[in-house]
Amino acid sequence: MISAPSHRQQSSGNKLFWALCLVFFSCSVSKKSAQTKPVQIVNGKKIEQKSAIDTIQPADGNVIATKENPVVKIPNQSKPDTSGIKDTSMKKPEATDVMESQYEESTDFKKSYNVKLLIPLNADGIADPASSRFVHFYAGVLKGLKELDEEGVKLKITVIDTEIDNYKVADDLYNIVDSGTDMVIGPFERDDLKLLTEECKIRSIPLVSPWQTSTKLTKENPYYIQLNPNLKEHYVKLAETAVNMYQPGEVVIVGKNTKETNSWIKYFQQTAFDQIKTKDFFSSYFVSSDSLSTGPTAFYTMLKNPKVKAVILPQYSYTDEDLLYSCLRRLSAEKGSRNISVFGMPILFDSDKIDFDFYHALQMKVVMSDFVDENYGLIRDFRRDFLDKYGEIPEPDAIKGYDIIMYLGRNIWRNGKNFQNHLSDQVSVYLQSTFDIHKVKSEDSLIADDPLKFDYFENKHLDIIEFKGNKWQRKP
């Protein structure tokens, strides 16, 4: 788990990271320059660009970057060794003579592909770029683009800062999805994503969502690719893992006595029944804010049952962070020397309120779509190389950005503009992310009974990570 220190020191590396950010974030389309910009933040206006990595250099040595001269140039800079960072899912693609002939014969294949990346960088107002998850994501994308270019994968990328000035996706639709656009990545805001998803469907442009998840966003849309599994997929993974580890009656679902909690319980029960044909595999236990805060016996009745070995906390939102913390605090105190395991959603891993004491005492297990194993050799190589380039330790979003652009870049290069139709052919394993893409149907889909139709593509891969010894690791 990577966490930033509460008081960031102003190191030279941080200044270099800021200088690199300035290169790409300070450019404005209203400012004229004699130089061709690399990846450029725009306010919805079309920009002619070179390959995204044409002028990217490692952030090392004396870096000078101004608004008038936004290109970083570092003379006599030796190329860092990145040979240890490899995509384990496929061989490196090569631009062969056969591929060249395909470009001439098929409209699906091109000599380079135009990508629009919509991301809330807040280029005009960001105070500390090194603390922004989206800046880290973007830096990871830049690193991946450089490696793709070295592999012969040619992408031209336009970055649109969706927080710059008063930018509105609705006002810029025709620029985002113009006739030259081959793929769109983003945006982050759900309303913007829904609007753009339908526009890309009309224009047959693949749209990739790296952040949002929904089972109701679009219908019968073969151009929408959702890279994060939806909420119910997380519950399925938790339920299946619990069923494989325990017996009926040994696992308790804990939450407030609300309509939402009861619907979750029914979903867990149905998943267990589908797997082992046993009714009421899980039991339930309801808590309240009063019971968690006023006495030492919030879980007394539940713990009277000697069969109970594990608890599932299905809450996923940061609005439930205080409830989760209180549940863990009381469970840790009341269980005594008894072995109780807690299963839950990614918030248990991400929350700053939940720390080592709870991880260890409650043998915590969390369902995750992206997990950074800091002991994995290629992750260590990435972190070292990222630090050398940008002067900052990468957050998980940097590795996520790298993985996503490598995965998408290689696939569009191999399979052409309709690459999404080939994504389900294999499972692709990258540094942090595993991509197991499936055709799925929406929760209330009207095509449920038609096996030949689907609503969108979704990544189904999830891991269970567990805290063992003094570290998080993937559960086998």
N, C-alpha and C positions, 0 to 999 in steps of 0.2 A: 504494500500500500504506500503510495507516494504522497506525502503531504508537505506543503510549503511551510517554512518557518513562519511564526507569527510576526516576526519583525525581520523583513527582508533587508539584507545589507546591500549597500550600493557598491557592488563589486565592479571590476573592470569588465567582467563577463556580462553583467547586466547592462552596462553601457553599450557593449557591442551588440547585444541582443536588441536594444533600443535603436541602435544605428541601422541594423538590418531591417527592423520594422519600419523605420522612417523611409527607407528606400522604397518600400512597396505601399506604405499607407499614406504618405504625404502627397502623392501625385493627385492632381485634380484635373479633370478634362477641360476645365476653363483656363488652365495654365498651359501656354504653348512651350514646346521644347523642341530643339533641333534633333534630339536623340529619340530613337525608338525605345519605348518603355518595355521592360519585361512584364511579368504578371502585374496587371495594373488594377487598382481599385477604381471603379467608375461609378457614375451616378446615372446609370441607365442609358448611356450613349455608346454606340458601337465604336470600338477602337480596333484598328489594325495592329496586330502584334506579331512578334516573333515567337519562337518556341519559348515556353515558360522558363526554361533553364538557361537560355542563351547567355545571360549576364550574371547568373547567381554564382557567388564565390563564397568559400568558407569565411566566417567572421573571425578573422585572425589577423594580427598585425595592426597597422594603422588604417582605420576605416574612416573615410570622409564622405558624408552624405548630406546633401542639402536639398531643399525643394527645387532649386534651379538645376541641380545636377544630381538626380536621384539614383544613378547607377553606381553600385559599389564596384570599384576596380582595385585589385590587390596584385601588384606586380610581383613576379618571381615567386608565386605561391605554389608550393608543391602540393600535388593532389593527395588528399587523405586516403588511407586504405579503408575501403568499405567492403572488401571482399568477403568479410565474415557475415554480412547481412544478405541473406538469400531468401527468395520465395520458395518454400518447400512444397508448393502445390504443383509446380509444373517446370519444365525446362525453359530456359531463356529463349524468347522468340527471336527469330532472325528475319531480316528483310531479304528474302531470296528472290531469284529471278521469277519463280513461279508466282510469288506474291505480287511482284511488279506487273505481271501480265494480268493478274486478277483486278488490279486497280483499273486497267484499261477496259476490261470486259464487263465488270459488275459495278453497279451503282452502290452496292453495299460496302465496297472497299474503297478507301481513299489513301492518298499518300500522307495525309495528316488529318487529325480530327479536331473539331472545334468544340470546346467544353466551356460551359458557363458554371461558375461556382458562386452560389449566393450564400453569404455568410455574414453574421452580425459582428463585424470587427470594430465598429464604432471608431472609424479611423480619425475623426475630427476631435473626439473627446476622451480618448482612452488615457488614463493617467499612468498606469504601469502595465505595459503590454505583456511583461513576463508573467503577470498574474492572471491573464485572461485565458480561459480554456479554448476560446476560438482562435486566438493568436497561436497557441501551441498546435492546434489542429492544422492551421494554415502553414505553420513552419514544417510540420510533418509532411504535408502535401508537397511543399517546395522540395524537400529532400527526396521524396519519391519521384517527382518529376525529373529531377536530375538523373536519377538512376534509370528511369525509363528511357530517357534520351540516350544514355549510354548503351542501352539494349537495342536501340533502333526504333523504339516506339515514339512516334511523333504526335504530340498533342499541342494544340494552341489553346491556351486557357485565358478566359476573361473572368476576373474576380469582381463581383458586385457586392459592395458593402451595403447590406440592407439596413444599416443604422446611420448611414451618412446623411447629414442634413435632414430633409423631410422626404427621403426616398420612399416610394410606395411601389410594391410589386405590381399592383393593379394598374398603375399608370405606365408601366414599362413592359407590359406583356409582349408586345410585338418586337421589341428589341431583344428580349431574353430568348424568345423562340423564333427568331428570324430564320430564313431559309438555309443559312449556313450552319446552324446549331445542330450538332450531332448528339450531344448529351448534356443534361442539366443535373447538377449536384446541389441539393438544398431545395428550398430555404429552411430556416430553423422554425419560424413561426407557423403554427398549425393552420391558421386561416390563409396565410400566403401559400402554404404548401397545397392546400385543397384547391385553391384557385388555379395554381400553376399546373397541378396534376391533370386537371381536365383540359387545359389548353395544350399541354404536351400530348395528351391522348388524341386530340383532334389533329394535331400536326405530326403524329407518329414519331415523336422524339422521346427516347428513354429518359425518365426522370428518376434519380436515385435519392432516397431519403436516408441520410446517415444518422439522424437524431430522433425523429418523431416515430411513434408507433400508433397504429389505429386499425381496427378491423372494419371500419365503416367509412373510410376516407374516399373510396372510389369503387366503381362497379365495372366489371368486364373490361378491364384496362390492362392490356398486355404490354404497356410501356411504363408501368409504375413498379419500382423495385424498392422494397423496404428492408433495410439492412439490420434493423433491430427486431427481435421477436416481440410479439405483442404480449400483453399482460397475461392472457390465459395460457400462453405457451410456458410462461414462467411457473404458473400454478401446476400445469401438467408435469413439468420436470420435478417440482417439489413433491407432488403426490406420488409419482412413479418411484422416486428415490426412497421415499418413506416406506412404500409398500414392499420394496425389495429388501429393506433393512429390518423391518419390524413386523410384529403380529397384530391382528385386530385388537383394538383397545389400548395399545401401547403408545399411540400418538394422539395428542390433543391439539386442536386448533383453538387459539386464544384470540379474543377480540371483544369489542363492545357489543352489547346486544342491540344491533341495528339491522335494518333491512339489508344493507350492503354486506355485513359480516355473514348473515345467514345465507345470502346468495353465494358467497365464497365457499361456505361449508358444503352446500349442495354440489358445487362444482368439484370440490375435492372428493366427495363421496362418489360422484359419478365416475370420475377418473379412476378411482380405485376399483369400482365395480367393473368397469370396462377391462381392467387389467387382470383381475383375479376372480371376478364374479362373486365377490363377497359384499354384502350390504353393510352399511354403517361401520366401515373399517376404522374411520376416525371418530373420536369423541370431541366434544366442544366444551369450552369453559369461558364464561363471560366475566369481564372485569369492568370496573368503573373508575373514574378519576378519584372518587372518594376512597374506594377500597384500596387503591394503590398508594394513597398518600397518608391515610390516617391510622394505619395499623400494621403490625408485623405479620398479619395472617391473610394477605390478599389471595394467596394460593393454597391456603390450608386445606380446603375441601378437595381440591384437585390432587394434592400431594398425599392425602390419606389413602389414595388408591395405589397399592404397591405395584400395579401393572404398568403405570405410566413411566415411560422411558424418554420420551421426546415431546417437544412442543413446536408447533408451527405458528409463526407470526406472519400472517399474510398481508399486513399493511405495507404499502409501497410508496406512499406520498410523504413529502416532508411536513405536511400538516399533521401527520401522525408521529412525528419524531419524538415529541415529549411522551406520548403514550408508550412508544417502544422502549424508550430509556427507562421509564418507570417499571414496565414489565420486567425488563432485564435486571434492574436493580433489586426488585422484590424476589424474583426467582433465584438470583444468585445468593441472596441472604437466607431465604426460607428453605432451600433444598438441603442445606447442611452438607454432609459428606456424600450425599446421594448423587449418582451420575445421571444428569439430565442433559440432553442435547437440544439445542435450539436451531431450528431451520427458519430461514426467512429470505426476504427480498434484498436487492442490491443496496437499499438504504442502510441496512445493517453494516455493510462494508464501507459505505461512503460517509456516513454521519460522523461529524467531529465529536459528538457527544458520547459515542460508543467506542470504548477503547480496549486495550489489551486485557484488562482485568475481566471484562465480560467475555471476550473471545475465548480466553483460557478456561474460565470457571464453567462456562456453559457449552464447551465443545462445539462452538458455533459452526454452522454450515449455511452457505449463501448461494443462491442461484445467480449466475452471472452470464452475460453475453460476451463481455470483453474482460479478460483478466490478464494483468501484467505480472508474469512470473519473473521477478527480479533476479532469480538464480539461473534463469535460462540463458545460455551463452550468447545467443543472438540478440537478446534484449540488452545484455550488458554491452555488447558491441555497439548497438544503436545508441544507447545512452551516452557512451563515451564519445562517439562520433558527433552526436547532437551537441554535446557540451563543447567540443572543440569548435564546432561551426558557429554556434549561437551564444555561447557563454552562459547557458542555463541548463539545468537538469530537466529533461523532458517530462511533462505531465503525461498521464495515460492518453489524453486527447491528441498529443503529438504522434504517438505510435498508431493511434486509430486513424488519423489523417494519412499517415504513411501507408498503412495497410490498405486502406480503401482506394487510394489513387493507384497503387500498384496493381491491385486486383482488377479494378475497372479498366485501367490503361491496357493491361495485358489482354484482357478479354475483348475489348473493342478492336484492338490491333489484330488479334487472331481471327475474330468472327465477323467483323464489320459492324455497320451501323445498327443492325438488329441483333447485337450480341446477347441481349437479355434472353433470347430464346435458347441459348446454349449454356446458361449459367447452371441449370439443374443437372448437367451432364456429369459433374464431379464435385466432391467436397474439396475446398481449397483452404489450406492451413497457412496462415501468415504469422507474424511475430506475436500479435496479441489477439487477433480476430480469426475465427474460423467461419467460412462462408459455406453454408449448406442450404442452397436456394431451392425453394419449392413453389409450385403453382398452388395458390390457396384461394378459398372462397370466403367472402365476408360472412359475418355472423348471421345476418338476416338476408343472405343472398337468395335471389329468385332463381338461380341456376343450380341449386343444391343437388338436384337429381340428374343433372346432365354431366356425365363424366368427362366430356370433351371440352367443357367450358371452365373458366376460372376468372377470378376478379383481379388478381395482381400477383406479383412475385414477392416472397418473403424469406428472409434468412431464418432458419429454424434452430440453428445451433445454440445450445446453452450448456454451460458447465455447472457442476456443483463444486464449490471450493470449500475447503475445511481448514480450520485452524488447528495445526498439530505441532507440538513442541513450542516453538516461538515464531512460527511463520504460517502464512497462508499458502495452500497448495491445491492443485486440482485433485478432486477425489477420483480415484480410479474407477 
